[in-house]
Amino acid sequence: MTLLLNRTALRELLDVDQCLAALRAGFLAPPGGVPARRTRTDLPGPGTATALLPGLADGVPAYTVKVNAKFPGASPALRGVVCLHDLATGALLALLDSATVTAYRTGLAAALGTHALARPGAGTVAIVGAGAQSELVLAGLRRLRPVRELLVTDLDPRRAEAFAARHGGRAVTEIGAADVVVAATWAREPVLHEVAPGTHVTSLGADEPGKAELAPALLRAARTFVDDLALAEEMGALGNAGLTREHAAGTIGAVLRGTAGRSTASEVTVYAPVGLPWQDLTLSWLAYQAAREGVRFDFLG
């Protein structure tokens, strides 16, 4: 029997602190022997199709395959499923809503990277793009450090105002000076061209070819970290700006292990992840283990 976990169930099952701990452990684990694959294709209409596989993690007797439809004009813009399979038999253990899993794993992994690279005491946070991923970045970041001031901007001013009202922030048209900038948009042209010295920027939008949130000049001048060197060059912020993996200062795993990171208080740091399949597995397994009850379906019946 396959467990079906929709958005409502996942929001009840996924605990932010447990997710942060599991994601941190995944970043600290030694690299696996099976390379991450992220396949994306254009469609005849306005959307794209993406598949991530295999999600593997030490100590988890399962793997994941995630299939997403990305349609920027739709609501939600991302829809699909995460398939959780038994590692020994291939049995389909669960189907999970991929929009929720993706928001949690992307946002909370970004919170870890943001906290690790931002200056100690940096407490003014600007959100560019008031969507689901920004919600989770902020939730995770507030578990890790005080957020003294929150600035929010979005193409839709009403959405920025609603986000700010929910989280005790202020909607703005220009982010101005901020210690930390989190960008989570669908932009195909840069939305950030320069920031003040000492700023940390986390850019979540450049996760496939053609998407770009940060100007190439900003990336060249910054100390930039990624989650996977090959993917960052192939379809992430570096490749989309015409840069190679050699430009990266390291991976976020190295930062969390203490072997890389910010070197001065005045430098600009950037964390620009693409998103990795093991992150889908880590949170899917947490939800599956926590599920006491739920809808089950026999696909072989």
N, C-alpha and C positions, 0 to 999 in steps of 0.2 A: 504494500500500500504506500502511496506517495502522499506526503503531507503538503497541503496547499497553504501558503502563508501570504496573505495580502498586505496592503499598506497598514491597515489598522492593526492587524496582528503583530506585524514587525515593530511598529512604534511602541507597542506594549512590551515586547520581548527584549528589545535592544536597550541596554543600559549604557549611558554615555561613558561612565567610568570604566566599566568592563570592556567596552569597545576600545577605548584609548589604551588600556593595558595590553589587550590582545594585539592591537596594531603596533604598538611599541615593540612587543616581543617579536613580531614578524619582521620588523625592520632590523632588529638586532641579530636575527638568526643568520647563519651562514648561507650563502647563495645556494639554491637548489641545482640539481643536475639537469633539469628540464627547462629550456628557455621559455620565457613568457611570449605568447603570441597574441597579437592584437590585429585583427583583420577588419578592414573597413572598405566599403564600396559605395559609390554614388548610385542613386536610383533615378529612374526617368523623371520623377517629379522633384519636389523640393527637399526631400529627406535623404538620409543615409542609413545604411545598415552596418552594424558593428558586432563582432564576436570576439570575446576574450577567453582564452583557454591556455593551458589548464591551470585552474587555481589549485595550488599545492602548498602545504605548510607542514613543517615538522610536527609530529605528534597528532595530526588530524587524519583519521582513517577515511577520508573522503576527498573528492575533488569537485571542482565546479567548472561549468561552461556557461558563459553569460551571452545572451543574444539580445541586442538592443535595436530599436528603431529610434532614430533621432530626427525629429521634425521641428525646427525652431519656431514655426508659427503655431504649433499645436499646444494644448494645455492638458496634461503636462507635455513638455517637449520631448521627454525621453520615456519610452515604454518598452517593456520586454520582460524576460524572465531570467532568473539564475537557476540553473539545473544543478542540484546537489546530488552527486552519485557516490555510492559506496566504493571505496578504493579497491577492495578485494574482488568484488563481483560485478561492479558497474550498475547495480540496482539503483533506480531513481528514488532517492530518499525524500526529496522535497523539491517543490517548485516555489520560488520566492519572487515577489515583485521586485524587478531590478531597479526601478526608479528609487525606491526606498533604500535598498541595499547600497546603491551607488551614491546617493546623497550622504548616507552615514559614513561609508568608508572613505569617500573623497573628502568630505568636510572634516572628519575627525583626524584623518591622516594629515590633512593640511594644518590643522590646529597644532599637531605635534611638531611639524616642520616650522611653523610660524613661531611658536614659543622657543624652539631651540635656536633660531637664527636672529630673532629680534633682540635688541639691546635689553639688558636687565633694567627693569623699571619702565620700559616703554609701555605706556598705558592709553595713548590716544589711538583709536583704531578707526580706520575709514573703510567702509564697505562699498564696493563698486559692483552693483548687480545684486538686487535684493531678492534672491531666489532661495530655493531649498538648500543648495550647497552652502551659501553664506550663513543660513540659519545654523547649520551644524558646525561650521568653522567657529562661529561665535560661541555656541554652546560649549564646544571643547576648549576653546581658548580661555573662557571664563573659569573652567576647572583648573587651568594651569597657571594663570596670572591675573591680577586685577586689571579690569578694563575701566579706566577712569572716565573716558569720554568716548562716545560712539557717534560717528558721522556716517550718514547713509545717502548714497545717490543711486539713481536708476533712470533708465530712459523713460519710465513711467513714473512721474512724480508722486502719484497716489500710492504706488507700491512702495516707494521709498518712505513715504510718510507712515504707512501702515507698519512697515518693518521697524522703523524708528520708534513708533509708539509701543510696539510689543516689547521692545528691548531697552527702553529707557534712553534712547538716543535722539539725534536731531537730524532731520532730512535737510540736505544741502544740494545746491546746484554745482558747486565746486568743492572738492575735498580739502583744498588748501594744504596746510602743514599737518601731517599726521606721522606718528611714530611707526605705525604699521598700516599697510594698505592691503586689503584682500580684494582681488578682482575675480569675479565668477560670472562671466558673460558669454554670449555667443558671438562676440566681435570678430570680424574679419579684417578690421583695420585697427591699429593701435588706439587704445583709450588712455594710455599713460605714456608720456614722452620724457618726463623728467620728474625727479623727486628730490627732496632736500637731503643733504648728507646725513648719514646715520639711519635713514629710513629702511625698514624691511618691507619687501613686496612679495606677496604670495599670489601667483597667477594660476588660476585653475581652468581657464577657458581654452587654452591652446592644447587640445587633446586629440587633434586630427589635422591632416594637411589643410592649409588655407586659413586656419583660425589664428588670430594674433591679437593679444591684448597689450603687449609691451613693445614699444618702438625698438628697432634694432640697436640704436645708439644707447638706449637705456640698458639693454642686455649686455652690450659690449663693455660698458663702463662699470657694471655691477659685478659683484662676486655671486655667481649663479650656481645654484644647486638643483639637482633633479632627482627623480626616483629611479630612473633607469637610463643609462647613458645611450644605449642603442636606440631606444624608443624616442628619447628626447631629440635625437638627431633625425630620426626617420619621420616623425609626425608630431613632435612637440614644439615647445617655444623656441628651442635652439634652431632646429631645422627650418621652421617656418620663418625665422629671421635671417636665414642664410648662414648660420653658424654651425659648427661641428661639435662633436662631443669633447674635443680638446679644449673648448672654451669653458666647459663646466669646471667649477672648483671642486666638485665631488658630488657624492650622493647623500641623500638624507640619512641613509643607514650609517654612513661614516660620521655624519654630524652627531647622531644619537649615540654612537659608540665613543665619541670624543676624539676622533682622529682627524676631523675637519670641522670647519665652521667659520664664524665671523672672526676676523683677525684684529680689527680696530673698531672703536666706537663710531668713527666718522664715515666708514665705508657704507655703501648701499649694498644690501644683500637681497637676493631674489630666490624664492623657491618656486620652481615651475614643474610640477609633476604631470605625468600623463595618466597615471592610474594603472595598477597592476592586478593580474588575476588572483594572486594569493590574498589580496585584501578582500575580494568578494567571498572567498572561501572562509576566511577568518570570521567575518561577521555572520555569514550564512550558517556556519557551524554553531556559533553562539546562539543564534535564534532557534535552530533546530534542537539543540540540547535543552534550551529553556522551555520549549513548547510542551505543555502538559496535555493540551487538547487542541483540536483543530479539525478542519475538514480534510478528510483523506479520500483518495481516489485510486481505484485500481486500473491503471492503464493497460494491464495485461488481461483484464477481465473480458 
